[in-house]
């Protein structure tokens, strides 16, 4: 029954708006999280591509077959995209706070495998190694970094000096396809097969933390747009419903 | 039902914590040697949908608070038993229960058993009854002289302790901190040596809370709170529209 197509499209639109709001509220909630990179939702229409392909193959000309096309014909293709942009560096005066200026990630050995982060809010674990606040070890080029001394300096190229003695260089990596990285929570990212690790030329600033790159004004305006988009789709659904009701009534009179 | 409702709520809660911490800092804007605190945030776990094409987060959580150990400004008091620390380091004291604590508070006084003390903690230097003019010198020596003699007698040597990660110390109130694993290695020496700061007699270190900066941070936290509440409202409006679909 082809008139259900309109309702399906409106529902897909509403679902997309709802997911869009999920992404936006997550950005806004993390407006103060160190090293947080904002997400955006890309919405593209799937069926326009499919319709073209169907007409080319002569399938649609067989008459009345539009609704027996693949189930997701009128669905929207949603994809989250992390927008990697440098956040503002904030001075904290804590020698164990490190920030990256440029593209790159710190490498962290967690109990669940190697993860990557831009959050340089570091501390010491029980054995005296440089670690994240949840106890996972931060990696240098030669492995974990033991801080036995009372003076800890990190130079801009990532080299670490304890009591003026060179210990190791921080391991900082970048990825060629940043869009293939997945967020894991607790400010961590993990790569996928297509990420391709490359060298990073980011500069390390000691005593600074990178703020989140969320643009609240943009996200607030986007929320208004979503709300209106949602309302429009809802009205469309109601109109379709009304049209259906009228046609049923009309049928009944016969 | 509406994930964004809960996500925005986590944002509001986090900003509320933020305001609480900043308000506490402001309340201690005049506490001697007080060190301000800040909150650290982390994003929550992400859910993968649509074959992993869509990854949505669940909001934010507070990952803990930490003290900021920047120096406060020095205030002249002209009290010979006041000595602020200019630079890195903490005074080491022994509390009445035997615990060792560290403090930046340079407000010394002579306790009832003639012990030189900071607050309730003993520094480990005894002041004999027959001396006058007890003062602290900038290299940490505690000197005095007898009533009939102008010559200085050294009563003891104050030492300072420096930590790799002062933010890892645990605050127990009263300007006192206890050592933890996170504070890292410590080095004890006389003031002026090995990167340890010098003492400034006759001065006290004020709170390091910058009131203007704190007010600015509170305003920002308030606006962030409002923005997250708008997220809650929008989610609520969406749910209302969904409910209105069927009449």
Interface residues (C-beta under 8 A of the other chain):
Chain A: X14 X17 X18 X19 X21 X22 X23 X24 X25 X26 X28 X29 X30 X31 X32 X33 X34 X36 X39 X41 X77 X78 X79 X80 X92 X93 X94 X95 X96 X119 X121 X123 X124 X125 X126 X128 X133 X134 X147 X148 X149 X150 X151 X152 X182 X183 X184 X185 X186 X187 X216 X219 X220 X223 X226 X227 X230 X231 X234 X237 X238 X241
Chain B: X2 X3 X4 X7 X8 X10 X11 X14 X15 X18 X38 X39 X40 X41 X42 X43 X44 X45 X46 X48 X49 X50 X52 X53 X54 X55 X56 X57 X58 X59 X60 X63 X64 X66 X68 X69 X70 X162 X163 X164 X165 X167 X168 X181 X182 X183 X184 X185 X186 X187 X195 X221 X223 X224 X227 X228 X230 X231 X234 X235 X237 X238 X241 X242 X244 X245
